[in-house]
Structures are given as C-alpha cells and as structure tokens.
Amino acid sequence: MTHTLAGAVPLADSSATATAGTLDVQQFINRQALSAYQWRIVALCFLIVFLDGLDTAAMGFIAPALSVEWGIPRASLGPVMSAALGGMVFGALGSGPLADRFGRKGVLVVATFIFGGFSLLSAFSSNLEQLVILRFLTGLGLGAAMPNATTLLSEYTPERLKSLLVTSMFCGFNLGMAGGGFVSAWMIPAYGWHSLLVLGGVLPLALAVVLLLWLPESARYLVVHGKSAERIRRVLAPIGREAAEARHFVVPEQKSVKTGNVFAVIFNRSYSAGTLLLWLTYFMGLVIVYLLTSWLPTLMRDAGASLEQAALIGALFQFGGVLSAVFVGWAMDRFNPHKVIGLFYVLAGVFAYCVGQSLGQVALVATLVLVAGMCINGAQSAMPSLAARYYPTHGRATGVSWMLGIGRFGAITGAWMGATLLGLGWTFTQVLTALLLPAGLAALAVLIKGVVSHADAT
C-alpha cells in the first residue's frame, strides 16, 4: 500500500501528483544528485560501523596482555571472548522492532551510547566476571548499531547508488577491526590493555552526541508513522528544493505482514531449504572469522611473534576484507553468485591452512593472513546481499536479519572453539588446519543452496 500523510492523494500519475503538491520520497531522492547532506549521513553511518568494528575486535587484541597481567590461562578467556557476541545476538534481533516503532535515529544514538559507555566501564574491570558482564552489555549496543545504520543509510540513498554506498559503509567494520589492531600495537605496550577499551569507549560516546545533533531521522519512517509535513520537509529540504515546496509526502510500500506470516514465508516449501542453507553458510563463515579475530594475536604470540607483530598481523586479517568487498560484489553481478562465494570460502580455508604451515616466516605469514582475510571477509560481506536477492519483498527483512542473528551463534562458537582447542593443547598449526572443516561446510552449503533455490526472488 501507499502510506500518505494528511490527506495526500494516491500516486495515480506524475501530473496528478505534481498538481496536488504530493511528493514520493524515494522517487524524489532518486531524481537528485547526491547532496552534501546525504554524504554527511553516509559519513556518520560509516563512523558508527567503524567504531562497532573497533570495539568488536578489541578483546582479541588485548587478550595476550590481559592473560599475562591477570595470570589467566588462555583457555579461561573463552567467556570474555564470547560475551560481547552473545549480547550482539540479542541486540541485533531486538533492535529492529524498536527502530520500527520509535525511529531509526533514536535507536542508533542509544546503541552507540550503550556500546561506548560499557566499553569504557570495561576498562576498569577488576576481575574476569566483571569483564564478562560488561562485554555482554557492550554487545547489546554493538548488535543494535550496524543493522539500523544500514537501514537509515539505505532510506536516504538513491536506488542507483544504494548497493555501492551500503557496501562501502560495511567496509567501515573491517577498517575498524583493522584500526584496532594498528592502534593496539602502539597503545597496549605503552599504556596497557585498558587503553584500547578506553579509546573504544570515549570515541562512541562523543559520536553519540554528534549523532544526536547532526543525524536526521529517516524520512520514510516519518511518513509511515504520520508525522507532520513540516518535520518531513525539514529533513528532506537539504536534498532538493522540491521537498520544501511539497505539501504532502508518500512512500510506496508493500502492506506490512504479520510476524507469523513472515516466518511462514521463509519456512514454506519454496524457501525453507534455502533458509537453512543460508544460516549454515553464514554460521560456518563466522566460526572462521571470530576464531581468527579473537585468537590470531594470541596464536601469533605463542608462535614467537612480538606483541606488536601479533597485533599488526591480526589487523591485516581485517584489512583484507576491505580490499575484497567491492571485488566480490562486482564478481557476483557478473558470474554465478553462489559459485563466487563458494570459491572464496574454499580459498579462505586453504590460505588459513597455509598460515599454519608458515611458522617463523613473519613476512610470509603476514601476506597469507592478508589473503585469508580477503577471502573469508569478502565471502561474509556478500552473504547479506545473497539473502536479500533470495527472499520476496514481504519476507526479505526477516530472512536477512535472522540469517545475521543466527550467524552470531557461529561467532560465539568460533571464539569458544579457540579457547577449547588451546585448552586441549592444540598447536598453532593444528588450530588453523581445523578451519578447513567450517570452510568446506560453508562452501558446500552455499553451492547446494544455489542448486535448490533455482532462481532468486528479485
């Protein structure tokens, strides 16, 4: 249906719309060149995701120093490695309904404040139990921030640039993770492990204030919820003069679907197999990503690398995702997307195995880690796009968000898997060899999904 505000006429044709002074918000955005105002929204959403990535990866970078200072065996760090990931599950699954009811901006500001505030408090933890609780609470904000930044940005971008801008924003997550590694290589030896958590707390708190002052609410949300025309004009006028002259605003939307019906869509005979295969693929991919994100610096230290080398090599793993994200998207548009993603998962497992066989050769290990990061992070960044192409419009948001939410359990598994294997006495080489299993399962699942799904819903 078409949501209208204060007596707006239906969009029968463009002349009637113009005569009535009614403006279709998305068509208006599509007609304009990208304004400085929209670039500001892109930049703010990018910063949210960047700091999300920095805080998400923080524990992996501080783990070696934390283990030494507190005298904690590496295997005992599993709960603190997984705590934020557990919070992210609840934050991701719960924030969508809140944003639909109360607005995207409010949820983003609160989420950024939450993960900044609890990250700052984490720096002053005096024992492992406190740190686990505070990291879980940090995860609530981290999990809520990224999906709502994606939603808000997509609602302010023209269709012709939507994928490019949203993908570019997602690069901020890997850049934030990589940035945490580069910064920690300097800060932790100089100021201790607390310093990285302080940085990861102060920056989001400052950004939350900036968001409160400079980030607009979604115009589409305002229209759908019947807010005043004056308020809608205020957020759209910086994009083009046409908005300032409009009296009524509309957003063409499909009729909302009840939750039960939405789940009936993603689990019906046409989509249930693909749904489970998407979940399995994303789950296995995050097992690899978070095992390496959480434990690679520690594994490198055990293999003889210095604290600085371990942090920098960990950062290269994240930076690889930045380098590959755009290329993977380009390849998916030109070749079979399931085969492209499957190939990247296979290569991720192979290069992770090669890292484990290259001990003592720091330059070679760094290069292989970079390439492994390009492969696994590139594949993971492509999965939301693949899911969005698979589901019909009325089930798309649920299908994509639940793939991301279920996948977080893979992240938790990866962090715990590292602790368990190290506790069993596994070596650096053995742990990385074990990653061939989830890489192979992810590749197999996405390739089977390409066979059983037949065609994408788009």
Secondary structure as UniProt FT lines:
FT   STRAND          2..4
FT   HELIX           14..20
FT   STRAND          22..24
FT   HELIX           25..31
FT   HELIX           36..70
FT   HELIX           74..77
FT   HELIX           78..102
FT   HELIX           104..122
FT   TURN            123..124
FT   HELIX           128..154
FT   TURN            155..156
FT   HELIX           159..161
FT   HELIX           162..191
FT   HELIX           194..214
FT   HELIX           219..224
FT   TURN            225..226
FT   HELIX           229..236
FT   TURN            237..239
FT   HELIX           241..245
FT   STRAND          248..252
FT   HELIX           259..266
FT   TURN            269..271
FT   HELIX           272..302
FT   TURN            303..304
FT   HELIX           307..334
FT   HELIX           337..356
FT   TURN            359..360
FT   HELIX           362..390
FT   HELIX           393..423
FT   TURN            424..425
FT   HELIX           428..434
FT   HELIX           436..452
//
